[in-house]
C-alpha cells in the first residue's frame, strides 16, 4: 500500500515507513510505502511544524520529532541520552538492533502522560515543562525507554495469541504482566544502566512500585494473569472498586520482574539475570518465527537459573 500526503512546505512529516518526497511550487508530496495492512496501521504519521534531531546507533538511523514545545528548549544532552538508552536496550537482547530505522514522536502539551509502542517508532505524550526539571526529564527518558523496549518485547517477541492480530475484536492474553510489567521494570533500569539515573533515584523508583503494590488489596483477589486477561473490562474501565478487586499488571508486573531478577542473580551467584531469560525467550521463539506461550517462559527461566 502507498499513502500519499500533500502538505505545506513549511511543515515536516515524520513516519517510520520508507518514503519518497517530491516538491512543487506550493507544497511537498510525501509517499509512504507499507508492505501490508499491519505495517500501515503500526506506523503513525506526525505532520506539522516540529523540531527534529537525528543520530545513529550501530549505523541505524534514529530520530526524535518534538512537537508542541512552544518556548521550552530541549536539553542539550537529549541525543546523547537517548543514544545511551538505545544501546542499553540493545545489549539486553544480545547486541543487535531489530529495526531498520526508529523514530520517537514526542508530543508535548500543558499536561498529560502516556506512550504507545510501534514496531519501528513510538509516540510519547508529556507536559512540556517535564523537560525543565531533573525529575521531569528522568520521567521523559523513562517513558522513551519503556516504549523503545517494546520494539523487542511486544512488537516482535510476543505471545502466540498476538502473533496475528484481529483488528475487528478484542485480543485476549494472560501475559500482559510480562509484556507490560517486565517492560515497566526495564524502563528505569535502562535509564540507570545508561548512566542517566543515579542508583539512589532508581531505588526510590522501585520503592514506589513496591509501595503501590502493597497499597493494592486487589492483588489478593485477582492474579496478574487474570488481571491481564481482564484488561479490557477492568484496567481500561476503572470504577470505585478497581483497587479492591484487581491489580495493575504494569506496576505489580514490574515488582514481580524485580523479584524474579533478584532471585536469578541469587541462585546463580550473580552470573545470570532476567536479561538472559529475555534473550533465551527471544532466540527460542521470535527468531524461530513464532509467538511464545507460558511454557516457553518457564523453560527460559529454568534454563537460565
GISULZI-V757853 format. One record per pair of residues at least 4 apart in sequence whose ideal C-beta (glycine too) atoms are under 7 Angstrom apart, sorted by sequence separation. I is the first residue (numbers start at 1). J is the second residue. D is the distance in Angstrom with one decimal. If there is no record, write none. Layout:
i={I:I}
j={J:J}
d={D:D}
This chain:
i={7:15:35:37:38:39:46:56:74:77:78:79:80:81:82:83:84:85:86:87:91:118:126:132:133:134:135:136:137:138:139:140:141:142:143:144:145:149:150:151:152:153:154:158:175:176:177:178:179:180:181:182:183:185:186:187:188:189:190:197:198:199:200:201:202:203:204:205:206:207:208:209:210:211:212:218:222:223:224:225:226:230:231:232:233:238:241:242:248:249:250:251:252:253:254:255:256:257:258:259:260:261:262:263:264:268:272:274:275:276:277:278:279:280:281:282:283:284:292:294:295:296:297:298:299:300:301:23:24:34:56:57:69:90:117:131:150:151:152:158:166:191:192:197:222:231:247:265:282:285:292:7:34:56:90:116:130:131:165:191:213:285:21:22:54:55:90:115:116:129:130:192:227:285:5:54:66:115:234:264:265:21:34:54:115:130:131:162:188:264:53:115:130:161:192:264:19:20:52:53:114:161:162:281:285:19:113:161:234:261:284:19:52:112:113:235:261:19:126:159:188:260:17:18:50:51:112:281:17:50:105:107:109:111:159:230:281:284:13:15:17:50:105:107:110:126:188:257:9:51:64:102:103:104:105:106:107:108:109:8:9:46:48:101:102:105:108:109:124:227:281:7:99:104:108:124:227:280:6:7:46:99:158:228:227:6:124:222:224:277:280:55:62:221:222:277:280:4:5:53:122:154:218:221:222:224:17:53:57:122:153:217:218:4:16:216:217:218:277:15:55:115:218:219:224:276:2:3:57:153:154:218:224:2:15:57:117:153:2:115:216:13:14:115:119:216:224:272:1:117:150:219:272:13:149:11:14:119:216:3:11:60:117:118:146:149:268:11:12:65:117:146:149:213:267:1:10:58:67:68:69:212:213:5:7:12:57:61:62:63:64:65:66:67:68:104:264:60:65:67:68:146:149:264:5:64:145:209:213:142:145:209:210:142:145:209:177:177:102:142:141:14:174:177:99:176:206:98:138:175:98:174:141:173:174:176:72:75:85:89:74:172:70:98:46:69:72:85:89:93:138:68:72:81:85:89:44:75:82:86:170:85:138:184:184:181:180:181:184:185:180:184:181:182:177:181:185:176:180:181:185:44:43:181:182:42:177:181:42:43:44:43:44:177:16:16:16:14:14:89:16:88:16:16:85:88:85:88:85:84:84:84:81:175:178:157:153:157:38:163:157:163:157:162:152:156:160:160:159:160:158:159:160:157:92:93:94:92:93:93}
j={11:19:39:41:42:43:50:60:78:81:82:83:84:85:86:87:88:89:90:91:95:122:130:136:137:138:139:140:141:142:143:144:145:146:147:148:149:153:154:155:156:157:158:162:179:180:181:182:183:184:185:186:187:189:190:191:192:193:194:201:202:203:204:205:206:207:208:209:210:211:212:213:214:215:216:222:226:227:228:229:230:234:235:236:237:242:245:246:252:253:254:255:256:257:258:259:260:261:262:263:264:265:266:267:268:272:276:278:279:280:281:282:283:284:285:286:287:288:296:298:299:300:301:302:303:304:305:28:29:39:61:62:74:95:122:136:155:156:157:163:171:196:197:202:227:236:252:270:287:290:297:13:40:62:96:122:136:137:171:197:219:291:28:29:61:62:97:122:123:136:137:199:234:292:13:62:74:123:242:272:273:30:43:63:124:139:140:171:197:273:63:125:140:171:202:274:30:31:63:64:125:172:173:292:296:31:125:173:246:273:296:32:65:125:126:248:274:33:140:173:202:274:32:33:65:66:127:296:33:66:121:123:125:127:175:246:297:300:30:32:34:67:122:124:127:143:205:274:27:69:82:120:121:122:123:124:125:126:127:27:28:65:67:120:121:124:127:128:143:246:300:27:119:124:128:144:247:300:27:28:67:120:179:249:249:29:147:245:247:300:303:79:86:245:246:301:304:29:30:78:147:179:243:246:247:249:43:79:83:148:179:243:244:31:43:243:244:245:304:43:83:143:246:247:252:304:31:32:86:182:183:247:253:32:45:87:147:183:33:146:247:45:46:147:151:248:256:304:34:150:183:252:305:47:183:47:50:155:252:40:48:97:154:155:183:186:305:49:50:103:155:184:187:251:305:40:49:97:106:107:108:251:252:45:47:52:97:101:102:103:104:105:106:107:108:144:304:101:106:108:109:187:190:305:47:106:187:251:255:187:190:254:255:188:191:255:224:225:151:191:191:65:225:228:151:228:258:151:191:228:152:228:196:228:229:231:128:131:141:145:131:229:128:156:105:128:131:144:148:152:197:128:132:141:145:149:105:137:144:148:232:148:201:250:251:249:249:250:253:254:250:254:252:253:249:253:257:249:253:254:258:118:118:256:257:118:253:257:119:120:121:121:123:256:101:102:103:103:105:190:118:190:120:121:190:193:191:194:194:194:195:196:196:294:297:281:278:282:165:290:285:291:286:291:282:286:290:291:291:292:291:292:293:292:275:278:279:278:279:282}
d={4.7:6.6:4.9:6.2:5.9:6.4:6.8:6.3:4.8:5.2:6.3:6.1:6.4:6.6:6.4:6.6:6.5:6.4:6.2:6.5:5.8:5.9:4.6:6.6:6.6:6.4:6.4:6.6:6.5:6.2:6.5:6.4:6.2:6.3:6.6:6.1:6.2:5.8:4.3:5.4:5.8:5.6:5.6:4.5:5.8:5.1:4.2:5.1:6.8:6.1:6.7:6.5:6.6:6.4:5.6:6.9:6.3:6.3:6.1:5.1:6.8:6.2:6.5:6.5:6.5:6.2:6.6:7.0:6.6:6.2:6.3:6.4:6.4:6.3:6.6:5.9:4.8:6.7:6.4:6.6:6.0:4.5:4.6:6.3:5.6:4.2:5.1:5.9:5.6:4.5:6.7:6.8:6.5:6.4:6.4:6.5:6.3:6.1:6.3:6.2:6.4:6.5:6.3:6.3:6.0:4.1:4.6:6.4:6.3:6.2:6.2:6.2:6.4:6.1:5.9:5.3:5.1:6.6:4.0:6.4:6.2:6.4:6.5:6.2:6.2:6.4:5.9:5.6:6.8:4.4:5.9:6.0:6.8:5.9:5.3:6.5:5.5:6.9:5.9:6.7:5.9:4.9:4.4:5.4:5.1:6.3:4.9:5.3:6.4:5.5:6.5:6.2:3.7:6.6:6.8:6.7:3.4:5.7:6.0:4.4:6.6:6.5:6.1:4.6:6.8:5.4:5.6:6.1:4.7:6.5:6.6:6.9:6.7:4.1:6.1:6.9:6.0:6.5:6.3:5.6:5.5:5.1:6.7:4.6:5.0:6.0:6.5:6.2:6.4:5.7:6.7:6.7:5.2:6.7:4.4:6.1:5.4:4.7:6.0:5.3:4.7:6.8:6.2:6.0:5.7:6.2:6.2:5.1:4.7:5.7:6.3:5.0:5.3:5.0:6.2:6.7:3.9:6.9:5.3:4.9:5.8:6.1:4.3:5.1:4.9:4.2:6.6:6.3:6.0:6.0:6.3:6.7:6.9:5.2:4.8:6.6:6.4:6.7:4.9:5.6:5.7:4.6:7.0:6.6:6.5:6.7:4.8:6.3:6.2:6.7:6.5:5.6:4.6:5.7:4.8:4.6:5.1:5.9:6.6:5.9:5.7:5.6:6.0:6.1:6.4:6.9:7.0:6.9:5.5:5.0:4.4:6.1:6.9:6.1:3.9:6.1:5.1:4.2:5.1:5.7:6.4:4.5:6.9:5.2:5.0:5.2:6.5:6.5:6.7:4.9:5.9:4.8:6.4:5.5:4.4:5.4:6.0:6.5:4.9:6.4:3.5:5.0:5.6:6.9:6.1:5.5:4.7:5.5:5.6:6.4:6.5:7.0:5.3:5.1:5.0:5.8:5.5:5.1:5.1:5.5:5.3:5.1:4.6:4.1:6.3:4.4:5.6:4.4:4.8:6.5:7.0:4.9:6.0:6.8:4.6:6.1:4.7:5.5:5.8:6.3:5.2:6.6:4.3:4.5:6.9:6.9:6.4:5.1:4.7:3.3:6.0:6.2:6.3:4.9:5.0:5.9:6.8:4.5:6.9:6.9:5.6:5.0:5.9:6.8:5.7:5.3:5.9:5.9:5.5:6.3:6.0:6.6:6.6:6.4:5.4:5.4:6.4:5.8:6.7:5.9:5.1:4.9:4.9:6.8:5.6:6.4:6.7:4.6:5.0:4.7:4.2:5.1:5.2:5.3:4.0:5.9:6.3:6.6:6.5:6.6:5.8:3.8:6.7:4.5:6.8:5.9:4.4:5.1:4.9:4.7:4.3:5.2:5.8:5.2:5.4:5.3:3.9:6.8:6.9:5.5:5.0:4.1:4.2:5.4:5.9:3.6:6.3:6.1:6.7:6.1:6.1:5.0:5.6:6.2:4.9:5.9:4.7:6.3:6.5:6.9:6.0:5.8:6.1:5.7:4.6:5.4:5.7:6.6:5.5:5.1:5.8:6.3:6.3:5.9:4.9:5.4:6.6:6.2:6.3:6.6:5.1:6.7:6.8:4.8:6.5:5.2:5.9:6.1:6.3:4.0:5.1:4.0:6.8:6.5:4.4:1.4:3.7:4.8:6.1:5.4:5.7:6.6:6.3:6.2:4.5:5.0:3.8:5.9:5.1:6.9:6.8:6.5:5.8:6.4:6.2:6.9:5.3:5.9:5.9:5.6:6.8:4.5:3.8:4.0:5.4:4.4:6.3:4.6:4.8:3.7:6.4:6.5:5.3:6.9:6.6:6.5:6.9:5.1:6.7:6.9:6.2:3.8:4.2:6.3:6.8:5.3:6.8:3.4:5.3:6.5:5.6:6.0:5.6:6.9:5.0:6.4:5.3:6.0:5.8:5.5}
